[in-house]
Amino acid sequence: MTMAAFGALTRKLRLISWNFKLSSTPLEKREMMFESRRRFGSSSVFMSKSSAHFTQYITDISPREEIELEERIFTAIADKEGGVIDPILRQNIRTLGWIQSMEFSKPSAALLDNSSSENREDPSLTINLSLSTLMNPNVKQLEDALIRTVRGNIINAMREKGIIDKSFEDESGIRINIKNSASKPKPFVRNVEEQDELIKKLGPGLSNVRHFLAVYSCKGGVGKSTIAANLAYELAQMGGRIGLIDVDVYGPSLPVLVKPDDPAVRKSTLGSGMVKPIEHEGVKMMSLGFVSPTSGVPGSGPGSSAAVMRGPMAGRVVTQLLKGTEWGDLDVLILDMPPGTGDVQLTICQDLELSGAVAVTTPSKLAATDAAKGIAMFTSLGVPTVAVVENMSYFDVSYNYDLVILSCSAEDKRLWYFPVR
């Protein structure tokens, strides 16, 4: 027998001996054995008292006790004073329907026979959450509050079973896994009774888009398209499912700002005339500048000539870009609007239920005046302007550590704004 084979046999005999002792040891002495050193190949693992108690609790828990524990946790989550409340919606996550399921993971064979550290699976409780969007800024806060609530209820359940006494408060060994996913979006409506009618109106391409957000300015050259693109990528980095459409059919700028690796527009299986959006770094996008020049639409294709078309035709082209694209599941579809208050703006406000709009201006008095006109137009159409961005608010020049900042002060009647670099 080689030395390697002899060593493996010795470890196996030691393993059998340890498992035999564990199975024949009273409960009150098991935690001492769990704390003892156990070897997995070349690594050493220790199990704390808290882990040992939790392992015993999960091992012995019955299906009925699982259901009782779930109900206890649900009740604690929905508690008005100590529950898990979303700070924005001010409702507990159970009422919001964000808790999908709870799954108990029993101790694996590797944990008991020590066969391999790689195959070892500690006992745990997994909670599956289905959030309306992963962009929620309070996800980490909600996870921490949920873990505290669940651990506290498990501690109480173990006390009732006599596994621990009242003085034991160590929760560190109670392993709770939180798995987040985003629910399937439905279009936002201000009147819930109109949702089914709106979904039918939007068609298959837009039926799973939750929010439509317009980025507009009645003045050209203020950096509206740049703001829209940066906003889309920033929201995508936050975990959102984001789309960006360039509805400025007279001068599409998205193909100039973004250079996708694969700019080809492909057909969709949803129906004839439907296409798939281009994807780039987590953002789905569409623009007349990406459409093939052979489509017959004036101004289509990269580097095309000026789009010469009347207002009604421009409105039809915008409708085709919106409803003829298979957008899939989106939290927000950002619309890069053309300047002005014409047919394209009216078409979009009539076809879509815009959740809000973002106005873009510059320190120029002329640009601010035009932005105010845009705000008035969207307000009259029932669309709130949720923010005003003052772009190009200052100019920085650095040379030999000399910094010059040119800035404009806010006038008394200026709209609320914040600068964007």
PyMOL commands that set and color helices and strands:
alter all, ss='L'
color gray80, all
select helices_A, chain A and resi 3-23+27-35+49-60+63-77+109-113+139-160+192-202+224-237+254-257+288-290+293-295+311-323+343-351+365-380
alter helices_A, ss='H'
color red, helices_A
select strands_A, chain A and resi 38-40+43-45+85-86+91-92+99-105+124-131+176-182+209-216+242-246+266-267+275-276+278-280+283-287+330-336+356-361+385-391+394-399+402-407+418-420
alter strands_A, ss='S'
color yellow, strands_A
deselect
rebuild
show_as cartoon
